[in-house]
Amino acid sequence: MKVMIRKNAAGELSAYVAKKDLEEPITEIENPGLWGGMVTLANGWRLALPEMPEDTRLPITVEARRLGE
């Protein structure tokens, strides 16, 4: 699914899923560099993010995979 990852003015990361009209803060990050691991959203969704360079600029739309139900 297409997910936009962005950082707000306070520096907190959030994920926006347009097809679900859902925006949630990212509460847990598996990899310190964000990319190539799993993130957990405030609503409990777990998303697998693609591998990307650590210096990738935000906001960016990526193809992420939702894990578990």
HTML snippet that shows the backbone in 3Dmol.js (N, CA, C, O; Angstrom):
<script src="https://3Dmol.org/build/3Dmol-min.js"></script>
<div id="view" style="width:600px;height:400px;position:relative"></div>
<script>
const pdb = `
ATOM      1  N   MET A   1       0.837  -1.171   0.000  1.00  0.00           N
ATOM      2  CA  MET A   1       0.000   0.000   0.000  1.00  0.00           C
ATOM      3  C   MET A   1       0.882   1.235   0.000  1.00  0.00           C
ATOM      4  O   MET A   1       1.990   1.217   0.537  1.00  0.00           O
ATOM      5  N   LYS A   2       0.392   2.301  -0.600  1.00  0.00           N
ATOM      6  CA  LYS A   2       1.130   3.563  -0.630  1.00  0.00           C
ATOM      7  C   LYS A   2       0.964   4.265   0.710  1.00  0.00           C
ATOM      8  O   LYS A   2      -0.152   4.450   1.196  1.00  0.00           O
ATOM      9  N   VAL A   3       2.093   4.655   1.301  1.00  0.00           N
ATOM     10  CA  VAL A   3       2.098   5.316   2.600  1.00  0.00           C
ATOM     11  C   VAL A   3       3.011   6.539   2.522  1.00  0.00           C
ATOM     12  O   VAL A   3       4.149   6.449   2.061  1.00  0.00           O
ATOM     13  N   MET A   4       2.500   7.674   2.976  1.00  0.00           N
ATOM     14  CA  MET A   4       3.329   8.868   3.040  1.00  0.00           C
ATOM     15  C   MET A   4       3.905   8.968   4.450  1.00  0.00           C
ATOM     16  O   MET A   4       3.169   8.974   5.437  1.00  0.00           O
ATOM     17  N   ILE A   5       5.223   9.046   4.527  1.00  0.00           N
ATOM     18  CA  ILE A   5       5.905   9.222   5.811  1.00  0.00           C
ATOM     19  C   ILE A   5       6.319  10.688   5.880  1.00  0.00           C
ATOM     20  O   ILE A   5       6.930  11.212   4.949  1.00  0.00           O
ATOM     21  N   ARG A   6       5.988  11.335   6.969  1.00  0.00           N
ATOM     22  CA  ARG A   6       6.373  12.745   7.130  1.00  0.00           C
ATOM     23  C   ARG A   6       6.695  13.042   8.584  1.00  0.00           C
ATOM     24  O   ARG A   6       6.401  12.264   9.491  1.00  0.00           O
ATOM     25  N   LYS A   7       7.314  14.204   8.765  1.00  0.00           N
ATOM     26  CA  LYS A   7       7.708  14.656  10.092  1.00  0.00           C
ATOM     27  C   LYS A   7       6.968  15.960  10.359  1.00  0.00           C
ATOM     28  O   LYS A   7       6.958  16.846   9.505  1.00  0.00           O
ATOM     29  N   ASN A   8       6.347  16.095  11.531  1.00  0.00           N
ATOM     30  CA  ASN A   8       5.629  17.331  11.848  1.00  0.00           C
ATOM     31  C   ASN A   8       6.595  18.380  12.409  1.00  0.00           C
ATOM     32  O   ASN A   8       7.796  18.132  12.514  1.00  0.00           O
ATOM     33  N   ALA A   9       6.071  19.531  12.761  1.00  0.00           N
ATOM     34  CA  ALA A   9       6.896  20.646  13.250  1.00  0.00           C
ATOM     35  C   ALA A   9       7.660  20.280  14.522  1.00  0.00           C
ATOM     36  O   ALA A   9       8.736  20.821  14.775  1.00  0.00           O
ATOM     37  N   ALA A  10       7.109  19.363  15.323  1.00  0.00           N
ATOM     38  CA  ALA A  10       7.764  18.940  16.562  1.00  0.00           C
ATOM     39  C   ALA A  10       8.808  17.855  16.315  1.00  0.00           C
ATOM     40  O   ALA A  10       9.483  17.421  17.249  1.00  0.00           O
ATOM     41  N   GLY A  11       8.948  17.410  15.055  1.00  0.00           N
ATOM     42  CA  GLY A  11       9.937  16.393  14.727  1.00  0.00           C
ATOM     43  C   GLY A  11       9.447  14.967  14.892  1.00  0.00           C
ATOM     44  O   GLY A  11      10.239  14.028  14.806  1.00  0.00           O
ATOM     45  N   GLU A  12       8.135  14.786  15.132  1.00  0.00           N
ATOM     46  CA  GLU A  12       7.568  13.445  15.299  1.00  0.00           C
ATOM     47  C   GLU A  12       7.176  12.885  13.940  1.00  0.00           C
ATOM     48  O   GLU A  12       6.661  13.608  13.088  1.00  0.00           O
ATOM     49  N   LEU A  13       7.419  11.601  13.743  1.00  0.00           N
ATOM     50  CA  LEU A  13       7.076  10.943  12.487  1.00  0.00           C
ATOM     51  C   LEU A  13       5.628  10.479  12.494  1.00  0.00           C
ATOM     52  O   LEU A  13       5.100  10.056  13.523  1.00  0.00           O
ATOM     53  N   SER A  14       4.982  10.565  11.307  1.00  0.00           N
ATOM     54  CA  SER A  14       3.639  10.029  11.157  1.00  0.00           C
ATOM     55  C   SER A  14       3.527   9.373   9.793  1.00  0.00           C
ATOM     56  O   SER A  14       4.330   9.622   8.893  1.00  0.00           O
ATOM     57  N   ALA A  15       2.511   8.526   9.659  1.00  0.00           N
ATOM     58  CA  ALA A  15       2.249   7.823   8.410  1.00  0.00           C
ATOM     59  C   ALA A  15       0.828   8.140   7.976  1.00  0.00           C
ATOM     60  O   ALA A  15      -0.096   8.127   8.789  1.00  0.00           O
ATOM     61  N   TYR A  16       0.656   8.428   6.675  1.00  0.00           N
ATOM     62  CA  TYR A  16      -0.651   8.711   6.116  1.00  0.00           C
ATOM     63  C   TYR A  16      -0.951   7.700   5.023  1.00  0.00           C
ATOM     64  O   TYR A  16      -0.168   7.542   4.085  1.00  0.00           O
ATOM     65  N   VAL A  17      -2.087   7.013   5.141  1.00  0.00           N
ATOM     66  CA  VAL A  17      -2.529   6.031   4.154  1.00  0.00           C
ATOM     67  C   VAL A  17      -3.758   6.627   3.469  1.00  0.00           C
ATOM     68  O   VAL A  17      -4.841   6.669   4.053  1.00  0.00           O
ATOM     69  N   ALA A  18      -3.586   7.088   2.226  1.00  0.00           N
ATOM     70  CA  ALA A  18      -4.660   7.788   1.520  1.00  0.00           C
ATOM     71  C   ALA A  18      -5.881   6.907   1.285  1.00  0.00           C
ATOM     72  O   ALA A  18      -7.008   7.366   1.468  1.00  0.00           O
ATOM     73  N   LYS A  19      -5.685   5.654   0.885  1.00  0.00           N
ATOM     74  CA  LYS A  19      -6.831   4.777   0.595  1.00  0.00           C
ATOM     75  C   LYS A  19      -7.718   4.556   1.813  1.00  0.00           C
ATOM     76  O   LYS A  19      -8.914   4.301   1.671  1.00  0.00           O
ATOM     77  N   LYS A  20      -7.151   4.651   2.991  1.00  0.00           N
ATOM     78  CA  LYS A  20      -7.913   4.467   4.232  1.00  0.00           C
ATOM     79  C   LYS A  20      -8.242   5.803   4.896  1.00  0.00           C
ATOM     80  O   LYS A  20      -8.926   5.834   5.919  1.00  0.00           O
ATOM     81  N   ASP A  21      -7.752   6.922   4.312  1.00  0.00           N
ATOM     82  CA  ASP A  21      -7.872   8.252   4.907  1.00  0.00           C
ATOM     83  C   ASP A  21      -7.468   8.199   6.383  1.00  0.00           C
ATOM     84  O   ASP A  21      -8.197   8.642   7.270  1.00  0.00           O
ATOM     85  N   LEU A  22      -6.289   7.643   6.604  1.00  0.00           N
ATOM     86  CA  LEU A  22      -5.790   7.373   7.948  1.00  0.00           C
ATOM     87  C   LEU A  22      -4.433   8.044   8.142  1.00  0.00           C
ATOM     88  O   LEU A  22      -3.516   7.841   7.347  1.00  0.00           O
ATOM     89  N   GLU A  23      -4.309   8.836   9.190  1.00  0.00           N
ATOM     90  CA  GLU A  23      -3.011   9.376   9.574  1.00  0.00           C
ATOM     91  C   GLU A  23      -2.793   9.059  11.045  1.00  0.00           C
ATOM     92  O   GLU A  23      -3.618   9.385  11.898  1.00  0.00           O
ATOM     93  N   GLU A  24      -1.661   8.416  11.324  1.00  0.00           N
ATOM     94  CA  GLU A  24      -1.351   7.998  12.688  1.00  0.00           C
ATOM     95  C   GLU A  24       0.122   8.297  12.984  1.00  0.00           C
ATOM     96  O   GLU A  24       0.969   8.185  12.098  1.00  0.00           O
ATOM     97  N   PRO A  25       0.422   8.676  14.222  1.00  0.00           N
ATOM     98  CA  PRO A  25       1.829   8.831  14.615  1.00  0.00           C
ATOM     99  C   PRO A  25       2.533   7.484  14.598  1.00  0.00           C
ATOM    100  O   PRO A  25       1.921   6.448  14.857  1.00  0.00           O
ATOM    101  N   ILE A  26       3.813   7.506  14.292  1.00  0.00           N
ATOM    102  CA  ILE A  26       4.643   6.305  14.369  1.00  0.00           C
ATOM    103  C   ILE A  26       5.152   6.226  15.804  1.00  0.00           C
ATOM    104  O   ILE A  26       5.840   7.131  16.278  1.00  0.00           O
ATOM    105  N   THR A  27       4.812   5.140  16.489  1.00  0.00           N
ATOM    106  CA  THR A  27       5.159   5.023  17.905  1.00  0.00           C
ATOM    107  C   THR A  27       6.404   4.175  18.157  1.00  0.00           C
ATOM    108  O   THR A  27       7.090   4.365  19.162  1.00  0.00           O
ATOM    109  N   GLU A  28       6.702   3.231  17.242  1.00  0.00           N
ATOM    110  CA  GLU A  28       7.892   2.383  17.400  1.00  0.00           C
ATOM    111  C   GLU A  28       8.582   2.222  16.056  1.00  0.00           C
ATOM    112  O   GLU A  28       7.930   2.085  15.021  1.00  0.00           O
ATOM    113  N   ILE A  29       9.913   2.240  16.084  1.00  0.00           N
ATOM    114  CA  ILE A  29      10.715   2.059  14.873  1.00  0.00           C
ATOM    115  C   ILE A  29      11.718   0.946  15.140  1.00  0.00           C
ATOM    116  O   ILE A  29      12.489   1.016  16.097  1.00  0.00           O
ATOM    117  N   GLU A  30      11.707  -0.082  14.293  1.00  0.00           N
ATOM    118  CA  GLU A  30      12.604  -1.226  14.473  1.00  0.00           C
ATOM    119  C   GLU A  30      14.070  -0.842  14.206  1.00  0.00           C
ATOM    120  O   GLU A  30      14.954  -1.184  14.991  1.00  0.00           O
ATOM    121  N   ASN A  31      14.319  -0.137  13.109  1.00  0.00           N
ATOM    122  CA  ASN A  31      15.684   0.266  12.743  1.00  0.00           C
ATOM    123  C   ASN A  31      15.900   1.734  13.065  1.00  0.00           C
ATOM    124  O   ASN A  31      15.035   2.558  12.768  1.00  0.00           O
ATOM    125  N   PRO A  32      17.025   2.080  13.661  1.00  0.00           N
ATOM    126  CA  PRO A  32      17.283   3.490  13.993  1.00  0.00           C
ATOM    127  C   PRO A  32      17.225   4.406  12.780  1.00  0.00           C
ATOM    128  O   PRO A  32      16.869   5.578  12.907  1.00  0.00           O
ATOM    129  N   GLY A  33      17.574   3.884  11.595  1.00  0.00           N
ATOM    130  CA  GLY A  33      17.546   4.690  10.382  1.00  0.00           C
ATOM    131  C   GLY A  33      16.188   4.727   9.718  1.00  0.00           C
ATOM    132  O   GLY A  33      16.061   5.317   8.645  1.00  0.00           O
ATOM    133  N   LEU A  34      15.172   4.129  10.299  1.00  0.00           N
ATOM    134  CA  LEU A  34      13.787   4.080   9.831  1.00  0.00           C
ATOM    135  C   LEU A  34      13.557   3.096   8.700  1.00  0.00           C
ATOM    136  O   LEU A  34      12.608   2.315   8.759  1.00  0.00           O
ATOM    137  N   TRP A  35      14.388   3.108   7.680  1.00  0.00           N
ATOM    138  CA  TRP A  35      14.132   2.342   6.458  1.00  0.00           C
ATOM    139  C   TRP A  35      14.575   0.893   6.565  1.00  0.00           C
ATOM    140  O   TRP A  35      15.556   0.570   7.234  1.00  0.00           O
ATOM    141  N   GLY A  36      13.825   0.023   5.885  1.00  0.00           N
ATOM    142  CA  GLY A  36      14.189  -1.391   5.816  1.00  0.00           C
ATOM    143  C   GLY A  36      13.753  -2.212   7.008  1.00  0.00           C
ATOM    144  O   GLY A  36      14.205  -3.345   7.177  1.00  0.00           O
ATOM    145  N   GLY A  37      12.896  -1.671   7.828  1.00  0.00           N
ATOM    146  CA  GLY A  37      12.413  -2.413   8.992  1.00  0.00           C
ATOM    147  C   GLY A  37      10.937  -2.162   9.211  1.00  0.00           C
ATOM    148  O   GLY A  37      10.244  -1.632   8.343  1.00  0.00           O
ATOM    149  N   MET A  38      10.472  -2.546  10.372  1.00  0.00           N
ATOM    150  CA  MET A  38       9.062  -2.368  10.701  1.00  0.00           C
ATOM    151  C   MET A  38       8.860  -1.140  11.573  1.00  0.00           C
ATOM    152  O   MET A  38       9.716  -0.768  12.375  1.00  0.00           O
ATOM    153  N   VAL A  39       7.699  -0.524  11.388  1.00  0.00           N
ATOM    154  CA  VAL A  39       7.274   0.566  12.269  1.00  0.00           C
ATOM    155  C   VAL A  39       5.893   0.206  12.791  1.00  0.00           C
ATOM    156  O   VAL A  39       5.137  -0.513  12.137  1.00  0.00           O
ATOM    157  N   THR A  40       5.573   0.708  13.963  1.00  0.00           N
ATOM    158  CA  THR A  40       4.257   0.501  14.555  1.00  0.00           C
ATOM    159  C   THR A  40       3.572   1.850  14.667  1.00  0.00           C
ATOM    160  O   THR A  40       4.162   2.826  15.130  1.00  0.00           O
ATOM    161  N   LEU A  41       2.308   1.891  14.233  1.00  0.00           N
ATOM    162  CA  LEU A  41       1.522   3.117  14.319  1.00  0.00           C
ATOM    163  C   LEU A  41       0.732   3.135  15.621  1.00  0.00           C
ATOM    164  O   LEU A  41       0.562   2.102  16.267  1.00  0.00           O
ATOM    165  N   ALA A  42       0.256   4.300  15.996  1.00  0.00           N
ATOM    166  CA  ALA A  42      -0.489   4.453  17.247  1.00  0.00           C
ATOM    167  C   ALA A  42      -1.738   3.576  17.294  1.00  0.00           C
ATOM    168  O   ALA A  42      -2.174   3.190  18.378  1.00  0.00           O
ATOM    169  N   ASN A  43      -2.322   3.252  16.134  1.00  0.00           N
ATOM    170  CA  ASN A  43      -3.523   2.412  16.114  1.00  0.00           C
ATOM    171  C   ASN A  43      -3.200   0.919  16.152  1.00  0.00           C
ATOM    172  O   ASN A  43      -4.111   0.092  16.104  1.00  0.00           O
ATOM    173  N   GLY A  44      -1.906   0.561  16.238  1.00  0.00           N
ATOM    174  CA  GLY A  44      -1.500  -0.838  16.329  1.00  0.00           C
ATOM    175  C   GLY A  44      -1.053  -1.460  15.016  1.00  0.00           C
ATOM    176  O   GLY A  44      -0.493  -2.557  15.021  1.00  0.00           O
ATOM    177  N   TRP A  45      -1.285  -0.790  13.892  1.00  0.00           N
ATOM    178  CA  TRP A  45      -0.830  -1.329  12.611  1.00  0.00           C
ATOM    179  C   TRP A  45       0.682  -1.426  12.602  1.00  0.00           C
ATOM    180  O   TRP A  45       1.374  -0.553  13.126  1.00  0.00           O
ATOM    181  N   ARG A  46       1.197  -2.507  11.995  1.00  0.00           N
ATOM    182  CA  ARG A  46       2.640  -2.674  11.794  1.00  0.00           C
ATOM    183  C   ARG A  46       2.897  -2.644  10.295  1.00  0.00           C
ATOM    184  O   ARG A  46       2.252  -3.362   9.532  1.00  0.00           O
ATOM    185  N   LEU A  47       3.838  -1.813   9.881  1.00  0.00           N
ATOM    186  CA  LEU A  47       4.159  -1.655   8.470  1.00  0.00           C
ATOM    187  C   LEU A  47       5.620  -1.988   8.234  1.00  0.00           C
ATOM    188  O   LEU A  47       6.491  -1.591   9.008  1.00  0.00           O
ATOM    189  N   ALA A  48       5.886  -2.723   7.154  1.00  0.00           N
ATOM    190  CA  ALA A  48       7.259  -3.006   6.732  1.00  0.00           C
ATOM    191  C   ALA A  48       7.624  -1.951   5.688  1.00  0.00           C
ATOM    192  O   ALA A  48       6.985  -1.852   4.640  1.00  0.00           O
ATOM    193  N   LEU A  49       8.651  -1.171   5.987  1.00  0.00           N
ATOM    194  CA  LEU A  49       9.092  -0.117   5.077  1.00  0.00           C
ATOM    195  C   LEU A  49      10.205  -0.636   4.174  1.00  0.00           C
ATOM    196  O   LEU A  49      10.947  -1.540   4.559  1.00  0.00           O
ATOM    197  N   PRO A  50      10.326  -0.069   2.973  1.00  0.00           N
ATOM    198  CA  PRO A  50      11.372  -0.520   2.048  1.00  0.00           C
ATOM    199  C   PRO A  50      12.753  -0.023   2.468  1.00  0.00           C
ATOM    200  O   PRO A  50      12.875   0.906   3.266  1.00  0.00           O
ATOM    201  N   GLU A  51      13.786  -0.653   1.919  1.00  0.00           N
ATOM    202  CA  GLU A  51      15.162  -0.197   2.126  1.00  0.00           C
ATOM    203  C   GLU A  51      15.357   1.110   1.371  1.00  0.00           C
ATOM    204  O   GLU A  51      15.018   1.208   0.192  1.00  0.00           O
ATOM    205  N   MET A  52      15.898   2.107   2.047  1.00  0.00           N
ATOM    206  CA  MET A  52      16.203   3.392   1.432  1.00  0.00           C
ATOM    207  C   MET A  52      17.405   3.980   2.168  1.00  0.00           C
ATOM    208  O   MET A  52      17.693   3.578   3.295  1.00  0.00           O
ATOM    209  N   PRO A  53      18.109   4.926   1.546  1.00  0.00           N
ATOM    210  CA  PRO A  53      19.226   5.564   2.253  1.00  0.00           C
ATOM    211  C   PRO A  53      18.727   6.298   3.505  1.00  0.00           C
ATOM    212  O   PRO A  53      17.617   6.830   3.523  1.00  0.00           O
ATOM    213  N   GLU A  54      19.557   6.318   4.539  1.00  0.00           N
ATOM    214  CA  GLU A  54      19.167   6.973   5.795  1.00  0.00           C
ATOM    215  C   GLU A  54      18.916   8.466   5.628  1.00  0.00           C
ATOM    216  O   GLU A  54      18.148   9.054   6.389  1.00  0.00           O
ATOM    217  N   ASP A  55      19.556   9.081   4.638  1.00  0.00           N
ATOM    218  CA  ASP A  55      19.399  10.521   4.450  1.00  0.00           C
ATOM    219  C   ASP A  55      18.242  10.879   3.503  1.00  0.00           C
ATOM    220  O   ASP A  55      18.192  11.994   2.984  1.00  0.00           O
ATOM    221  N   THR A  56      17.316   9.937   3.278  1.00  0.00           N
ATOM    222  CA  THR A  56      16.149  10.194   2.437  1.00  0.00           C
ATOM    223  C   THR A  56      15.338  11.331   3.037  1.00  0.00           C
ATOM    224  O   THR A  56      15.043  11.338   4.232  1.00  0.00           O
ATOM    225  N   ARG A  57      14.983  12.292   2.193  1.00  0.00           N
ATOM    226  CA  ARG A  57      14.246  13.469   2.670  1.00  0.00           C
ATOM    227  C   ARG A  57      12.763  13.161   2.822  1.00  0.00           C
ATOM    228  O   ARG A  57      12.176  12.418   2.035  1.00  0.00           O
ATOM    229  N   LEU A  58      12.182  13.746   3.843  1.00  0.00           N
ATOM    230  CA  LEU A  58      10.752  13.604   4.111  1.00  0.00           C
ATOM    231  C   LEU A  58      10.049  14.902   3.771  1.00  0.00           C
ATOM    232  O   LEU A  58      10.682  15.953   3.876  1.00  0.00           O
ATOM    233  N   PRO A  59       8.799  14.907   3.374  1.00  0.00           N
ATOM    234  CA  PRO A  59       7.896  13.766   3.258  1.00  0.00           C
ATOM    235  C   PRO A  59       8.183  12.958   1.997  1.00  0.00           C
ATOM    236  O   PRO A  59       8.702  13.482   1.011  1.00  0.00           O
ATOM    237  N   ILE A  60       7.836  11.676   2.046  1.00  0.00           N
ATOM    238  CA  ILE A  60       8.015  10.784   0.912  1.00  0.00           C
ATOM    239  C   ILE A  60       6.911   9.732   0.922  1.00  0.00           C
ATOM    240  O   ILE A  60       6.483   9.276   1.983  1.00  0.00           O
ATOM    241  N   THR A  61       6.456   9.354  -0.268  1.00  0.00           N
ATOM    242  CA  THR A  61       5.472   8.281  -0.397  1.00  0.00           C
ATOM    243  C   THR A  61       6.202   7.022  -0.820  1.00  0.00           C
ATOM    244  O   THR A  61       6.955   7.022  -1.793  1.00  0.00           O
ATOM    245  N   VAL A  62       5.969   5.937  -0.071  1.00  0.00           N
ATOM    246  CA  VAL A  62       6.639   4.667  -0.339  1.00  0.00           C
ATOM    247  C   VAL A  62       5.603   3.554  -0.423  1.00  0.00           C
ATOM    248  O   VAL A  62       4.456   3.713  -0.007  1.00  0.00           O
ATOM    249  N   GLU A  63       6.032   2.437  -0.966  1.00  0.00           N
ATOM    250  CA  GLU A  63       5.195   1.238  -0.995  1.00  0.00           C
ATOM    251  C   GLU A  63       5.544   0.418   0.248  1.00  0.00           C
ATOM    252  O   GLU A  63       6.624  -0.167   0.326  1.00  0.00           O
ATOM    253  N   ALA A  64       4.635   0.377   1.213  1.00  0.00           N
ATOM    254  CA  ALA A  64       4.848  -0.345   2.463  1.00  0.00           C
ATOM    255  C   ALA A  64       3.906  -1.548   2.501  1.00  0.00           C
ATOM    256  O   ALA A  64       2.903  -1.593   1.789  1.00  0.00           O
ATOM    257  N   ARG A  65       4.245  -2.507   3.337  1.00  0.00           N
ATOM    258  CA  ARG A  65       3.427  -3.704   3.478  1.00  0.00           C
ATOM    259  C   ARG A  65       2.890  -3.770   4.906  1.00  0.00           C
ATOM    260  O   ARG A  65       3.650  -3.645   5.866  1.00  0.00           O
ATOM    261  N   ARG A  66       1.591  -3.964   5.041  1.00  0.00           N
ATOM    262  CA  ARG A  66       0.984  -4.086   6.365  1.00  0.00           C
ATOM    263  C   ARG A  66       1.166  -5.519   6.841  1.00  0.00           C
ATOM    264  O   ARG A  66       0.898  -6.466   6.102  1.00  0.00           O
ATOM    265  N   LEU A  67       1.623  -5.673   8.083  1.00  0.00           N
ATOM    266  CA  LEU A  67       1.880  -6.988   8.657  1.00  0.00           C
ATOM    267  C   LEU A  67       0.852  -7.308   9.724  1.00  0.00           C
ATOM    268  O   LEU A  67       0.467  -6.440  10.508  1.00  0.00           O
ATOM    269  N   GLY A  68       0.409  -8.555   9.751  1.00  0.00           N
ATOM    270  CA  GLY A  68      -0.518  -8.999  10.789  1.00  0.00           C
ATOM    271  C   GLY A  68      -1.877  -8.332  10.697  1.00  0.00           C
ATOM    272  O   GLY A  68      -2.032  -7.290  10.060  1.00  0.00           O
ATOM    273  N   GLU A  69      -2.826  -8.928  11.319  1.00  0.00           N
ATOM    274  CA  GLU A  69      -4.191  -8.374  11.301  1.00  0.00           C
ATOM    275  C   GLU A  69      -4.665  -8.133  12.695  1.00  0.00           C
ATOM    276  O   GLU A  69      -5.788  -7.670  12.894  1.00  0.00           O
TER     277      GLU A  69
END
`;
const viewer = $3Dmol.createViewer("view");
viewer.addModel(pdb, "pdb");
viewer.setStyle({}, {cartoon: {color: "spectrum"}});
viewer.zoomTo();
viewer.render();
</script>
